[in-house]
Amino acid sequence: MIPGNTSLVKVILFGIAAWLGMMVMIMPMPGAGFFGVAIGIMVPLMALVLHIIFGAVMGTVFHMQAAPKPAYR
């Protein structure tokens, strides 16, 4: 279960968790170190911003898809 009251909050938190997993597991593989600090400080910061933006867009789209559709007559 992901904490949060709305789908937007839940998917942003999921994006942050995905970013954290990427920074800890994926970035050290090519030799960039934890959080990619061997490349520079902008790498983890921009990756976090992009994960949050992606999470916000994905949460908004999912929320719009889950909203009840008006009945057309």
PQR file with spaces between the fields and no chain letter, atoms N, CA, C, O and H, PARSE charges and radii, in Angstrom:
ATOM       1  N    MET     1       0.831   -1.184    0.000 -0.4000 1.5000
ATOM       2  CA   MET     1       0.000    0.000    0.000 -0.0000 2.0000
ATOM       3  C    MET     1       0.876    1.247    0.000  0.5500 1.7000
ATOM       4  O    MET     1       1.825    1.356    0.777 -0.5500 1.4000
ATOM       5  N    ILE     2       0.550    2.166   -0.865 -0.4000 1.5000
ATOM       6  CA   ILE     2       1.261    3.438   -0.919 -0.0000 2.0000
ATOM       7  C    ILE     2       0.465    4.445   -0.110  0.5500 1.7000
ATOM       8  O    ILE     2      -0.741    4.573   -0.319 -0.5500 1.4000
ATOM       9  H    ILE     2      -0.221    2.077   -1.496  0.4000 1.0000
ATOM      10  N    PRO     3       1.109    5.175    0.822 -0.5600 1.5000
ATOM      11  CA   PRO     3       0.363    6.153    1.618  0.2800 2.0000
ATOM      12  C    PRO     3      -0.095    7.331    0.769  0.5500 1.7000
ATOM      13  O    PRO     3       0.489    7.629   -0.272 -0.5500 1.4000
ATOM      14  N    GLY     4      -1.130    7.981    1.224 -0.4000 1.5000
ATOM      15  CA   GLY     4      -1.649    9.155    0.531 -0.0000 2.0000
ATOM      16  C    GLY     4      -3.145    9.064    0.352  0.5500 1.7000
ATOM      17  O    GLY     4      -3.720    7.976    0.312 -0.5500 1.4000
ATOM      18  H    GLY     4      -1.605    7.738    2.070  0.4000 1.0000
ATOM      19  N    ASN     5      -3.770   10.225    0.245 -0.4000 1.5000
ATOM      20  CA   ASN     5      -5.220   10.267    0.119 -0.0000 2.0000
ATOM      21  C    ASN     5      -5.683   10.304   -1.332  0.5500 1.7000
ATOM      22  O    ASN     5      -6.765    9.807   -1.644 -0.5500 1.4000
ATOM      23  H    ASN     5      -3.303   11.109    0.277  0.4000 1.0000
ATOM      24  N    THR     6      -4.892   10.878   -2.212 -0.4000 1.5000
ATOM      25  CA   THR     6      -5.304   11.015   -3.604 -0.0000 2.0000
ATOM      26  C    THR     6      -4.355   10.233   -4.506  0.5500 1.7000
ATOM      27  O    THR     6      -3.243    9.875   -4.119 -0.5500 1.4000
ATOM      28  H    THR     6      -4.013   11.282   -1.959  0.4000 1.0000
ATOM      29  N    SER     7      -4.834    9.983   -5.718 -0.4000 1.5000
ATOM      30  CA   SER     7      -3.990    9.258   -6.670 -0.0000 2.0000
ATOM      31  C    SER     7      -2.769   10.083   -7.043  0.5500 1.7000
ATOM      32  O    SER     7      -1.713    9.521   -7.331 -0.5500 1.4000
ATOM      33  H    SER     7      -5.738   10.273   -6.032  0.4000 1.0000
ATOM      34  N    LEU     8      -2.894   11.401   -7.043 -0.4000 1.5000
ATOM      35  CA   LEU     8      -1.760   12.268   -7.367 -0.0000 2.0000
ATOM      36  C    LEU     8      -0.644   12.103   -6.338  0.5500 1.7000
ATOM      37  O    LEU     8       0.522   11.950   -6.702 -0.5500 1.4000
ATOM      38  H    LEU     8      -3.752   11.858   -6.809  0.4000 1.0000
ATOM      39  N    VAL     9      -0.995   12.135   -5.076 -0.4000 1.5000
ATOM      40  CA   VAL     9       0.006   11.974   -4.012 -0.0000 2.0000
ATOM      41  C    VAL     9       0.628   10.586   -4.066  0.5500 1.7000
ATOM      42  O    VAL     9       1.841   10.438   -3.912 -0.5500 1.4000
ATOM      43  H    VAL     9      -1.942   12.259   -4.781  0.4000 1.0000
ATOM      44  N    LYS    10      -0.193    9.580   -4.282 -0.4000 1.5000
ATOM      45  CA   LYS    10       0.316    8.210   -4.321 -0.0000 2.0000
ATOM      46  C    LYS    10       1.319    8.004   -5.450  0.5500 1.7000
ATOM      47  O    LYS    10       2.354    7.369   -5.251 -0.5500 1.4000
ATOM      48  H    LYS    10      -1.177    9.701   -4.407  0.4000 1.0000
ATOM      49  N    VAL    11       1.018    8.538   -6.632 -0.4000 1.5000
ATOM      50  CA   VAL    11       1.908    8.308   -7.771 -0.0000 2.0000
ATOM      51  C    VAL    11       3.164    9.164   -7.653  0.5500 1.7000
ATOM      52  O    VAL    11       4.224    8.746   -8.119 -0.5500 1.4000
ATOM      53  H    VAL    11       0.177    9.054   -6.793  0.4000 1.0000
ATOM      54  N    ILE    12       3.083   10.344   -7.046 -0.4000 1.5000
ATOM      55  CA   ILE    12       4.295   11.133   -6.801 -0.0000 2.0000
ATOM      56  C    ILE    12       5.200   10.387   -5.821  0.5500 1.7000
ATOM      57  O    ILE    12       6.413   10.325   -6.023 -0.5500 1.4000
ATOM      58  H    ILE    12       2.222   10.684   -6.667  0.4000 1.0000
ATOM      59  N    LEU    13       4.623    9.825   -4.772 -0.4000 1.5000
ATOM      60  CA   LEU    13       5.425    9.037   -3.827 -0.0000 2.0000
ATOM      61  C    LEU    13       6.020    7.810   -4.503  0.5500 1.7000
ATOM      62  O    LEU    13       7.154    7.434   -4.205 -0.5500 1.4000
ATOM      63  H    LEU    13       3.638    9.876   -4.608  0.4000 1.0000
ATOM      64  N    PHE    14       5.279    7.182   -5.404 -0.4000 1.5000
ATOM      65  CA   PHE    14       5.817    6.061   -6.160 -0.0000 2.0000
ATOM      66  C    PHE    14       6.985    6.512   -7.038  0.5500 1.7000
ATOM      67  O    PHE    14       7.983    5.801   -7.154 -0.5500 1.4000
ATOM      68  H    PHE    14       4.358    7.488   -5.646  0.4000 1.0000
ATOM      69  N    GLY    15       6.866    7.686   -7.655 -0.4000 1.5000
ATOM      70  CA   GLY    15       7.962    8.232   -8.468 -0.0000 2.0000
ATOM      71  C    GLY    15       9.211    8.486   -7.637  0.5500 1.7000
ATOM      72  O    GLY    15      10.327    8.233   -8.090 -0.5500 1.4000
ATOM      73  H    GLY    15       6.056    8.264   -7.560  0.4000 1.0000
ATOM      74  N    ILE    16       9.020    8.985   -6.427 -0.4000 1.5000
ATOM      75  CA   ILE    16      10.164    9.216   -5.536 -0.0000 2.0000
ATOM      76  C    ILE    16      10.799    7.892   -5.135  0.5500 1.7000
ATOM      77  O    ILE    16      12.023    7.781   -5.067 -0.5500 1.4000
ATOM      78  H    ILE    16       8.113    9.190   -6.059  0.4000 1.0000
ATOM      79  N    ALA    17       9.966    6.885   -4.868 -0.4000 1.5000
ATOM      80  CA   ALA    17      10.505    5.563   -4.528 -0.0000 2.0000
ATOM      81  C    ALA    17      11.261    4.957   -5.707  0.5500 1.7000
ATOM      82  O    ALA    17      12.302    4.325   -5.521 -0.5500 1.4000
ATOM      83  H    ALA    17       8.972    6.975   -4.922  0.4000 1.0000
ATOM      84  N    ALA    18      10.741    5.147   -6.917 -0.4000 1.5000
ATOM      85  CA   ALA    18      11.436    4.646   -8.110 -0.0000 2.0000
ATOM      86  C    ALA    18      12.761    5.369   -8.297  0.5500 1.7000
ATOM      87  O    ALA    18      13.759    4.751   -8.668 -0.5500 1.4000
ATOM      88  H    ALA    18       9.896    5.660   -7.068  0.4000 1.0000
ATOM      89  N    TRP    19      12.778    6.672   -8.044 -0.4000 1.5000
ATOM      90  CA   TRP    19      14.024    7.456   -8.126 -0.0000 2.0000
ATOM      91  C    TRP    19      15.037    6.936   -7.118  0.5500 1.7000
ATOM      92  O    TRP    19      16.207    6.741   -7.449 -0.5500 1.4000
ATOM      93  H    TRP    19      11.968    7.174   -7.743  0.4000 1.0000
ATOM      94  N    LEU    20      14.589    6.714   -5.890 -0.4000 1.5000
ATOM      95  CA   LEU    20      15.499    6.218   -4.855 -0.0000 2.0000
ATOM      96  C    LEU    20      16.074    4.862   -5.236  0.5500 1.7000
ATOM      97  O    LEU    20      17.267    4.621   -5.052 -0.5500 1.4000
ATOM      98  H    LEU    20      13.639    6.873   -5.621  0.4000 1.0000
ATOM      99  N    GLY    21      15.229    3.966   -5.770 -0.4000 1.5000
ATOM     100  CA   GLY    21      15.717    2.663   -6.221 -0.0000 2.0000
ATOM     101  C    GLY    21      16.734    2.789   -7.344  0.5500 1.7000
ATOM     102  O    GLY    21      17.732    2.069   -7.376 -0.5500 1.4000
ATOM     103  H    GLY    21      14.260    4.161   -5.919  0.4000 1.0000
ATOM     104  N    MET    22      16.471    3.718   -8.273 -0.4000 1.5000
ATOM     105  CA   MET    22      17.402    3.931   -9.377 -0.0000 2.0000
ATOM     106  C    MET    22      18.742    4.465   -8.871  0.5500 1.7000
ATOM     107  O    MET    22      19.803    4.046   -9.331 -0.5500 1.4000
ATOM     108  H    MET    22      15.661    4.303   -8.247  0.4000 1.0000
ATOM     109  N    MET    23      18.677    5.390   -7.925 -0.4000 1.5000
ATOM     110  CA   MET    23      19.904    5.998   -7.413 -0.0000 2.0000
ATOM     111  C    MET    23      20.751    5.021   -6.605  0.5500 1.7000
ATOM     112  O    MET    23      21.978    5.129   -6.586 -0.5500 1.4000
ATOM     113  H    MET    23      17.815    5.731   -7.551  0.4000 1.0000
ATOM     114  N    VAL    24      20.108    4.075   -5.942 -0.4000 1.5000
ATOM     115  CA   VAL    24      20.834    3.141   -5.083 -0.0000 2.0000
ATOM     116  C    VAL    24      21.243    1.871   -5.824  0.5500 1.7000
ATOM     117  O    VAL    24      22.309    1.320   -5.550 -0.5500 1.4000
ATOM     118  H    VAL    24      19.112    3.987   -5.957  0.4000 1.0000
ATOM     119  N    MET    25      20.411    1.394   -6.764 -0.4000 1.5000
ATOM     120  CA   MET    25      20.710    0.124   -7.423 -0.0000 2.0000
ATOM     121  C    MET    25      21.259    0.273   -8.837  0.5500 1.7000
ATOM     122  O    MET    25      22.164   -0.467   -9.222 -0.5500 1.4000
ATOM     123  H    MET    25      19.545    1.842   -6.986  0.4000 1.0000
ATOM     124  N    ILE    26      20.740    1.201   -9.607 -0.4000 1.5000
ATOM     125  CA   ILE    26      21.115    1.295  -11.019 -0.0000 2.0000
ATOM     126  C    ILE    26      22.348    2.174  -11.223  0.5500 1.7000
ATOM     127  O    ILE    26      23.245    1.795  -11.976 -0.5500 1.4000
ATOM     128  H    ILE    26      20.005    1.803   -9.293  0.4000 1.0000
ATOM     129  N    MET    27      22.416    3.332  -10.577 -0.4000 1.5000
ATOM     130  CA   MET    27      23.523    4.263  -10.807 -0.0000 2.0000
ATOM     131  C    MET    27      24.903    3.687  -10.457  0.5500 1.7000
ATOM     132  O    MET    27      25.865    3.978  -11.168 -0.5500 1.4000
ATOM     133  H    MET    27      21.687    3.640   -9.966  0.4000 1.0000
ATOM     134  N    PRO    28      25.041    2.886   -9.400 -0.5600 1.5000
ATOM     135  CA   PRO    28      26.376    2.331   -9.117  0.2800 2.0000
ATOM     136  C    PRO    28      26.860    1.323  -10.160  0.5500 1.7000
ATOM     137  O    PRO    28      28.063    1.087  -10.265 -0.5500 1.4000
ATOM     138  N    MET    29      25.954    0.726  -10.929 -0.4000 1.5000
ATOM     139  CA   MET    29      26.359   -0.301  -11.905 -0.0000 2.0000
ATOM     140  C    MET    29      27.363    0.214  -12.930  0.5500 1.7000
ATOM     141  O    MET    29      28.360   -0.468  -13.165 -0.5500 1.4000
ATOM     142  H    MET    29      24.977    0.918  -10.844  0.4000 1.0000
ATOM     143  N    PRO    30      27.164    1.372  -13.556 -0.5600 1.5000
ATOM     144  CA   PRO    30      28.159    1.838  -14.534  0.2800 2.0000
ATOM     145  C    PRO    30      29.328    2.581  -13.897  0.5500 1.7000
ATOM     146  O    PRO    30      30.189    3.102  -14.606 -0.5500 1.4000
ATOM     147  N    GLY    31      29.369    2.636  -12.554 -0.4000 1.5000
ATOM     148  CA   GLY    31      30.479    3.295  -11.884 -0.0000 2.0000
ATOM     149  C    GLY    31      30.208    4.739  -11.512  0.5500 1.7000
ATOM     150  O    GLY    31      31.142    5.486  -11.219 -0.5500 1.4000
ATOM     151  H    GLY    31      28.670    2.213  -11.977  0.4000 1.0000
ATOM     152  N    ALA    32      28.945    5.148  -11.518 -0.4000 1.5000
ATOM     153  CA   ALA    32      28.602    6.530  -11.185 -0.0000 2.0000
ATOM     154  C    ALA    32      28.482    6.743   -9.685  0.5500 1.7000
ATOM     155  O    ALA    32      28.330    7.882   -9.242 -0.5500 1.4000
ATOM     156  H    ALA    32      28.186    4.541  -11.756  0.4000 1.0000
ATOM     157  N    GLY    33      28.546    5.698   -8.904 -0.4000 1.5000
ATOM     158  CA   GLY    33      28.435    5.812   -7.450 -0.0000 2.0000
ATOM     159  C    GLY    33      26.985    5.933   -7.018  0.5500 1.7000
ATOM     160  O    GLY    33      26.080    6.101   -7.836 -0.5500 1.4000
ATOM     161  H    GLY    33      28.670    4.773   -9.263  0.4000 1.0000
ATOM     162  N    PHE    34      26.790    5.843   -5.701 -0.4000 1.5000
ATOM     163  CA   PHE    34      25.442    6.016   -5.179 -0.0000 2.0000
ATOM     164  C    PHE    34      24.949    7.412   -5.503  0.5500 1.7000
ATOM     165  O    PHE    34      25.681    8.389   -5.352 -0.5500 1.4000
ATOM     166  H    PHE    34      27.525    5.707   -5.037  0.4000 1.0000
ATOM     167  N    PHE    35      23.730    7.501   -5.941 -0.4000 1.5000
ATOM     168  CA   PHE    35      23.075    8.757   -6.331 -0.0000 2.0000
ATOM     169  C    PHE    35      23.782    9.446   -7.488  0.5500 1.7000
ATOM     170  O    PHE    35      23.501   10.615   -7.754 -0.5500 1.4000
ATOM     171  H    PHE    35      23.135    6.706   -6.064  0.4000 1.0000
ATOM     172  N    GLY    36      24.673    8.779   -8.174 -0.4000 1.5000
ATOM     173  CA   GLY    36      25.330    9.332   -9.355 -0.0000 2.0000
ATOM     174  C    GLY    36      26.218   10.523   -9.068  0.5500 1.7000
ATOM     175  O    GLY    36      26.429   11.358   -9.948 -0.5500 1.4000
ATOM     176  H    GLY    36      24.901    7.830   -7.957  0.4000 1.0000
ATOM     177  N    VAL    37      26.745   10.625   -7.853 -0.4000 1.5000
ATOM     178  CA   VAL    37      27.535   11.801   -7.488 -0.0000 2.0000
ATOM     179  C    VAL    37      28.866   11.866   -8.225  0.5500 1.7000
ATOM     180  O    VAL    37      29.474   12.934   -8.295 -0.5500 1.4000
ATOM     181  H    VAL    37      26.574    9.947   -7.137  0.4000 1.0000
ATOM     182  N    ALA    38      29.329   10.751   -8.775 -0.4000 1.5000
ATOM     183  CA   ALA    38      30.570   10.786   -9.548 -0.0000 2.0000
ATOM     184  C    ALA    38      30.371   11.555  -10.853  0.5500 1.7000
ATOM     185  O    ALA    38      31.332   12.073  -11.421 -0.5500 1.4000
ATOM     186  H    ALA    38      28.835    9.883   -8.718  0.4000 1.0000
ATOM     187  N    ILE    39      29.137   11.631  -11.327 -0.4000 1.5000
ATOM     188  CA   ILE    39      28.830   12.367  -12.547 -0.0000 2.0000
ATOM     189  C    ILE    39      28.626   13.841  -12.243  0.5500 1.7000
ATOM     190  O    ILE    39      29.001   14.703  -13.036 -0.5500 1.4000
ATOM     191  H    ILE    39      28.356   11.210  -10.866  0.4000 1.0000
ATOM     192  N    GLY    40      28.038   14.123  -11.108 -0.4000 1.5000
ATOM     193  CA   GLY    40      27.761   15.502  -10.711 -0.0000 2.0000
ATOM     194  C    GLY    40      26.498   15.569   -9.882  0.5500 1.7000
ATOM     195  O    GLY    40      25.702   14.629   -9.877 -0.5500 1.4000
ATOM     196  H    GLY    40      27.733   13.423  -10.463  0.4000 1.0000
ATOM     197  N    ILE    41      26.311   16.668   -9.185 -0.4000 1.5000
ATOM     198  CA   ILE    41      25.156   16.808   -8.296 -0.0000 2.0000
ATOM     199  C    ILE    41      23.858   17.030   -9.071  0.5500 1.7000
ATOM     200  O    ILE    41      22.776   16.742   -8.561 -0.5500 1.4000
ATOM     201  H    ILE    41      26.957   17.431   -9.189  0.4000 1.0000
ATOM     202  N    MET    42      23.959   17.541  -10.297 -0.4000 1.5000
ATOM     203  CA   MET    42      22.745   17.804  -11.075 -0.0000 2.0000
ATOM     204  C    MET    42      22.060   16.519  -11.537  0.5500 1.7000
ATOM     205  O    MET    42      20.855   16.522  -11.784 -0.5500 1.4000
ATOM     206  H    MET    42      24.838   17.775  -10.712  0.4000 1.0000
ATOM     207  N    VAL    43      22.796   15.444  -11.655 -0.4000 1.5000
ATOM     208  CA   VAL    43      22.197   14.178  -12.109 -0.0000 2.0000
ATOM     209  C    VAL    43      21.119   13.703  -11.145  0.5500 1.7000
ATOM     210  O    VAL    43      19.994   13.468  -11.585 -0.5500 1.4000
ATOM     211  H    VAL    43      23.775   15.442  -11.455  0.4000 1.0000
ATOM     212  N    PRO    44      21.400   13.548   -9.854 -0.5600 1.5000
ATOM     213  CA   PRO    44      20.331   13.086   -8.970  0.2800 2.0000
ATOM     214  C    PRO    44      19.220   14.118   -8.790  0.5500 1.7000
ATOM     215  O    PRO    44      18.055   13.746   -8.652 -0.5500 1.4000
ATOM     216  N    LEU    45      19.556   15.389   -8.790 -0.4000 1.5000
ATOM     217  CA   LEU    45      18.523   16.414   -8.612 -0.0000 2.0000
ATOM     218  C    LEU    45      17.563   16.456   -9.794  0.5500 1.7000
ATOM     219  O    LEU    45      16.348   16.498   -9.603 -0.5500 1.4000
ATOM     220  H    LEU    45      20.502   15.691   -8.902  0.4000 1.0000
ATOM     221  N    MET    46      18.092   16.444  -11.002 -0.4000 1.5000
ATOM     222  CA   MET    46      17.227   16.488  -12.184 -0.0000 2.0000
ATOM     223  C    MET    46      16.449   15.185  -12.346  0.5500 1.7000
ATOM     224  O    MET    46      15.301   15.197  -12.789 -0.5500 1.4000
ATOM     225  H    MET    46      19.079   16.410  -11.157  0.4000 1.0000
ATOM     226  N    ALA    47      17.068   14.073  -11.990 -0.4000 1.5000
ATOM     227  CA   ALA    47      16.343   12.800  -12.056 -0.0000 2.0000
ATOM     228  C    ALA    47      15.170   12.818  -11.073  0.5500 1.7000
ATOM     229  O    ALA    47      14.095   12.312  -11.393 -0.5500 1.4000
ATOM     230  H    ALA    47      18.000   14.064  -11.631  0.4000 1.0000
ATOM     231  N    LEU    48      15.359   13.389   -9.890 -0.4000 1.5000
ATOM     232  CA   LEU    48      14.275   13.497   -8.912 -0.0000 2.0000
ATOM     233  C    LEU    48      13.158   14.386   -9.445  0.5500 1.7000
ATOM     234  O    LEU    48      11.983   14.032   -9.356 -0.5500 1.4000
ATOM     235  H    LEU    48      16.232   13.801   -9.630  0.4000 1.0000
ATOM     236  N    VAL    49      13.523   15.538   -9.999 -0.4000 1.5000
ATOM     237  CA   VAL    49      12.521   16.451  -10.550 -0.0000 2.0000
ATOM     238  C    VAL    49      11.730   15.764  -11.664  0.5500 1.7000
ATOM     239  O    VAL    49      10.505   15.877  -11.718 -0.5500 1.4000
ATOM     240  H    VAL    49      14.478   15.826  -10.072  0.4000 1.0000
ATOM     241  N    LEU    50      12.417   15.062  -12.540 -0.4000 1.5000
ATOM     242  CA   LEU    50      11.733   14.387  -13.638 -0.0000 2.0000
ATOM     243  C    LEU    50      10.842   13.249  -13.145  0.5500 1.7000
ATOM     244  O    LEU    50       9.769   13.025  -13.706 -0.5500 1.4000
ATOM     245  H    LEU    50      13.411   14.970  -12.496  0.4000 1.0000
ATOM     246  N    HIS    51      11.264   12.527  -12.110 -0.4000 1.5000
ATOM     247  CA   HIS    51      10.424   11.473  -11.549 -0.0000 2.0000
ATOM     248  C    HIS    51       9.167   12.069  -10.911  0.5500 1.7000
ATOM     249  O    HIS    51       8.084   11.496  -11.028 -0.5500 1.4000
ATOM     250  H    HIS    51      12.136   12.708  -11.654  0.4000 1.0000
ATOM     251  N    ILE    52       9.303   13.212  -10.240 -0.4000 1.5000
ATOM     252  CA   ILE    52       8.139   13.857   -9.623 -0.0000 2.0000
ATOM     253  C    ILE    52       7.180   14.370  -10.694  0.5500 1.7000
ATOM     254  O    ILE    52       5.966   14.208  -10.567 -0.5500 1.4000
ATOM     255  H    ILE    52      10.183   13.677  -10.146  0.4000 1.0000
ATOM     256  N    ILE    53       7.713   14.983  -11.741 -0.4000 1.5000
ATOM     257  CA   ILE    53       6.855   15.468  -12.834 -0.0000 2.0000
ATOM     258  C    ILE    53       6.145   14.294  -13.500  0.5500 1.7000
ATOM     259  O    ILE    53       4.941   14.353  -13.749 -0.5500 1.4000
ATOM     260  H    ILE    53       8.699   15.115  -11.844  0.4000 1.0000
ATOM     261  N    PHE    54       6.888   13.232  -13.786 -0.4000 1.5000
ATOM     262  CA   PHE    54       6.277   12.047  -14.397 -0.0000 2.0000
ATOM     263  C    PHE    54       5.193   11.483  -13.493  0.5500 1.7000
ATOM     264  O    PHE    54       4.120   11.116  -13.970 -0.5500 1.4000
ATOM     265  H    PHE    54       7.866   13.184  -13.584  0.4000 1.0000
ATOM     266  N    GLY    55       5.460   11.406  -12.190 -0.4000 1.5000
ATOM     267  CA   GLY    55       4.461   10.901  -11.245 -0.0000 2.0000
ATOM     268  C    GLY    55       3.224   11.774  -11.211  0.5500 1.7000
ATOM     269  O    GLY    55       2.107   11.261  -11.147 -0.5500 1.4000
ATOM     270  H    GLY    55       6.332   11.704  -11.802  0.4000 1.0000
ATOM     271  N    ALA    56       3.404   13.095  -11.252 -0.4000 1.5000
ATOM     272  CA   ALA    56       2.260   14.003  -11.229 -0.0000 2.0000
ATOM     273  C    ALA    56       1.412   13.843  -12.485  0.5500 1.7000
ATOM     274  O    ALA    56       0.184   13.813  -12.405 -0.5500 1.4000
ATOM     275  H    ALA    56       4.311   13.513  -11.304  0.4000 1.0000
ATOM     276  N    VAL    57       2.056   13.740  -13.637 -0.4000 1.5000
ATOM     277  CA   VAL    57       1.312   13.561  -14.889 -0.0000 2.0000
ATOM     278  C    VAL    57       0.599   12.213  -14.884  0.5500 1.7000
ATOM     279  O    VAL    57      -0.570   12.132  -15.260 -0.5500 1.4000
ATOM     280  H    VAL    57       3.053   13.764  -13.701  0.4000 1.0000
ATOM     281  N    MET    58       1.281   11.171  -14.470 -0.4000 1.5000
ATOM     282  CA   MET    58       0.683    9.844  -14.452 -0.0000 2.0000
ATOM     283  C    MET    58      -0.487    9.797  -13.468  0.5500 1.7000
ATOM     284  O    MET    58      -1.521    9.205  -13.777 -0.5500 1.4000
ATOM     285  H    MET    58       2.231   11.237  -14.165  0.4000 1.0000
ATOM     286  N    GLY    59      -0.347   10.403  -12.302 -0.4000 1.5000
ATOM     287  CA   GLY    59      -1.435   10.441  -11.326 -0.0000 2.0000
ATOM     288  C    GLY    59      -2.642   11.199  -11.836  0.5500 1.7000
ATOM     289  O    GLY    59      -3.781   10.793  -11.604 -0.5500 1.4000
ATOM     290  H    GLY    59       0.493   10.884  -12.051  0.4000 1.0000
ATOM     291  N    THR    60      -2.398   12.303  -12.532 -0.4000 1.5000
ATOM     292  CA   THR    60      -3.495   13.083  -13.096 -0.0000 2.0000
ATOM     293  C    THR    60      -4.232   12.298  -14.168  0.5500 1.7000
ATOM     294  O    THR    60      -5.463   12.291  -14.203 -0.5500 1.4000
ATOM     295  H    THR    60      -1.473   12.633  -12.721  0.4000 1.0000
ATOM     296  N    VAL    61      -3.487   11.640  -15.040 -0.4000 1.5000
ATOM     297  CA   VAL    61      -4.119   10.841  -16.106 -0.0000 2.0000
ATOM     298  C    VAL    61      -4.905    9.678  -15.514  0.5500 1.7000
ATOM     299  O    VAL    61      -6.028    9.414  -15.942 -0.5500 1.4000
ATOM     300  H    VAL    61      -2.488   11.646  -15.012  0.4000 1.0000
ATOM     301  N    PHE    62      -4.336    8.979  -14.538 -0.4000 1.5000
ATOM     302  CA   PHE    62      -5.061    7.874  -13.910 -0.0000 2.0000
ATOM     303  C    PHE    62      -6.325    8.369  -13.229  0.5500 1.7000
ATOM     304  O    PHE    62      -7.364    7.712  -13.294 -0.5500 1.4000
ATOM     305  H    PHE    62      -3.423    9.194  -14.190  0.4000 1.0000
ATOM     306  N    HIS    63      -6.246    9.527  -12.575 -0.4000 1.5000
ATOM     307  CA   HIS    63      -7.412   10.086  -11.900 -0.0000 2.0000
ATOM     308  C    HIS    63      -8.505   10.430  -12.917  0.5500 1.7000
ATOM     309  O    HIS    63      -9.686   10.178  -12.677 -0.5500 1.4000
ATOM     310  H    HIS    63      -5.402   10.061  -12.523  0.4000 1.0000
ATOM     311  N    MET    64      -8.105   11.001  -14.046 -0.4000 1.5000
ATOM     312  CA   MET    64      -9.070   11.338  -15.087 -0.0000 2.0000
ATOM     313  C    MET    64      -9.694   10.078  -15.685  0.5500 1.7000
ATOM     314  O    MET    64     -10.880   10.077  -16.017 -0.5500 1.4000
ATOM     315  H    MET    64      -7.145   11.205  -14.242  0.4000 1.0000
ATOM     316  N    GLN    65      -8.921    9.020  -15.825 -0.4000 1.5000
ATOM     317  CA   GLN    65      -9.450    7.764  -16.370 -0.0000 2.0000
ATOM     318  C    GLN    65     -10.401    7.081  -15.396  0.5500 1.7000
ATOM     319  O    GLN    65     -11.344    6.410  -15.817 -0.5500 1.4000
ATOM     320  H    GLN    65      -7.958    9.021  -15.555  0.4000 1.0000
ATOM     321  N    ALA    66     -10.162    7.245  -14.101 -0.4000 1.5000
ATOM     322  CA   ALA    66     -10.992    6.587  -13.088 -0.0000 2.0000
ATOM     323  C    ALA    66     -12.264    7.371  -12.788  0.5500 1.7000
ATOM     324  O    ALA    66     -13.187    6.824  -12.185 -0.5500 1.4000
ATOM     325  H    ALA    66      -9.396    7.790  -13.759  0.4000 1.0000
ATOM     326  N    ALA    67     -12.336    8.632  -13.191 -0.4000 1.5000
ATOM     327  CA   ALA    67     -13.516    9.455  -12.919 -0.0000 2.0000
ATOM     328  C    ALA    67     -14.710    8.897  -13.685  0.5500 1.7000
ATOM     329  O    ALA    67     -14.572    8.430  -14.816 -0.5500 1.4000
ATOM     330  H    ALA    67     -11.586    9.076  -13.681  0.4000 1.0000
ATOM     331  N    PRO    68     -15.878    8.950  -13.058 -0.5600 1.5000
ATOM     332  CA   PRO    68     -17.063    8.436  -13.768  0.2800 2.0000
ATOM     333  C    PRO    68     -17.381    9.300  -14.982  0.5500 1.7000
ATOM     334  O    PRO    68     -17.280   10.527  -14.946 -0.5500 1.4000
ATOM     335  N    LYS    69     -17.761    8.633  -16.035 -0.4000 1.5000
ATOM     336  CA   LYS    69     -18.081    9.314  -17.288 -0.0000 2.0000
ATOM     337  C    LYS    69     -19.565    9.689  -17.280  0.5500 1.7000
ATOM     338  O    LYS    69     -20.389    8.908  -16.804 -0.5500 1.4000
ATOM     339  H    LYS    69     -17.843    7.637  -16.065  0.4000 1.0000
ATOM     340  N    PRO    70     -19.921   10.868  -17.797 -0.5600 1.5000
ATOM     341  CA   PRO    70     -21.341   11.214  -17.869  0.2800 2.0000
ATOM     342  C    PRO    70     -22.077   10.343  -18.892  0.5500 1.7000
ATOM     343  O    PRO    70     -21.514    9.982  -19.925 -0.5500 1.4000
ATOM     344  N    ALA    71     -23.301   10.018  -18.608 -0.4000 1.5000
ATOM     345  CA   ALA    71     -24.100    9.186  -19.505 -0.0000 2.0000
ATOM     346  C    ALA    71     -24.651   10.075  -20.624  0.5500 1.7000
ATOM     347  O    ALA    71     -25.263   11.111  -20.364 -0.5500 1.4000
ATOM     348  H    ALA    71     -23.759   10.311  -17.768  0.4000 1.0000
ATOM     349  N    TYR    72     -24.428    9.658  -21.856 -0.4000 1.5000
ATOM     350  CA   TYR    72     -24.949   10.394  -23.009 -0.0000 2.0000
ATOM     351  C    TYR    72     -26.277    9.764  -23.433  0.5500 1.7000
ATOM     352  O    TYR    72     -26.434    8.543  -23.438 -0.5500 1.4000
ATOM     353  H    TYR    72     -23.931    8.817  -22.068  0.4000 1.0000
ATOM     354  N    ARG    73     -27.203   10.614  -23.779 -0.4000 1.5000
ATOM     355  CA   ARG    73     -28.522   10.107  -24.191 -0.0000 2.0000
ATOM     356  C    ARG    73     -28.757   10.337  -25.633  0.5500 1.7000
ATOM     357  O    ARG    73     -29.813    9.975  -26.152 -0.5500 1.4000
ATOM     358  H    ARG    73     -27.075   11.605  -23.775  0.4000 1.0000
